[in-house]
């Protein structure tokens, strides 16, 4: 089914939530999305403003001043709705997508995290939601497999402790009308006001608790974490790349995903708040990290054992998983460093094609 035949409502609605710290990511994500959308489609962009500067907002709008088919609107976030929400380990901007059904009087919407990059026509996934009976479409999370793994207490409270599916909320297509009908925003905020300190992943925990087994599953290529891209042997681009572990405009990692973001930011003339990563220097840093990886392995192994003893054998295995990561990092580190060097040089080569549009 062609995506442009099912998108009968105009314009195409896209939403982001961001603060000033995430502005470089927002600029890259928005531009990549607009480069990968059905030609001739009007686009309305909503940005829930969690602390963007006037200068950043003006510069973003100026990019599209000669694109009349693109309209950008900045929205204030509803403080009353989030008044009692327990914000733990995250900025409030990580919770604000919960408010989209109440903020926007539209039926269907695509939401993107500000740390994503789009490489495929995003109108395809909105078409998939419209053809399904569910209020939300998303990709399965690559690491967390169930609401109970996220938070056993929240899963039990919501009655979904036996659910074995779980999605990542960084890329969502939403039926806002259906979510409004079930008062989703207020119910989610109520849940997080009561048990928010048990939510491992901010509002994603609430999304999965309240919409368990009521979401349409998109292919994993529509929300591929940057670490999975780094594990590839080649630079094959997913439909959407998601920087789940770090903000690449703030960090300076020796990875292909980092190099890809910097190449795109450079091509799109998006300023980064620090110098670009030096390939030789980052390679040296990777070698140092490899040398200390055994210490990290033993630390997390000791931590897992301590939790196991304290809890009587009942653990979520997170420290163990981290220990395994550092063990593999030490074993395969030298090969990985060489492979990364080759891939990064390919990404930085002007002949490497990123956007076809």
Buried (B, 14 or more C-beta within 10 A) or exposed (E): EEBBEBBEEEBBBBBBBBBBBBBBBBBBBBBBBBBBBBEEBEBBBBBBBBBBEEEBBEBBBEBBEEEEBBBBEBBEBBEEBBEEBEBEEBBBBBBBBBBBBBBBEBBBBBBBBBBBBBBBBBBBBBBBBBEBEBBBBBBBBBBBBBBBBBBBEBBBBBEBBEBEBBBBBBBBBBBBEBBBEBEBBBBBBBBBEBBBEBBBBBBBBBBBBBBBEEBBBBEBBBBBBBBBBBEBEEBEBBBBBBBBBBBBBEBBBBBBBBBBBBBBBEEBEBEBEEEBBEBEEBBEBBEEBBEEBEEBBEBBBEBBBEBBEEEEEEBBEBBBEBBBBBBEBBEEBEEBBEBBBEBBEBBBEEEBEBBEE
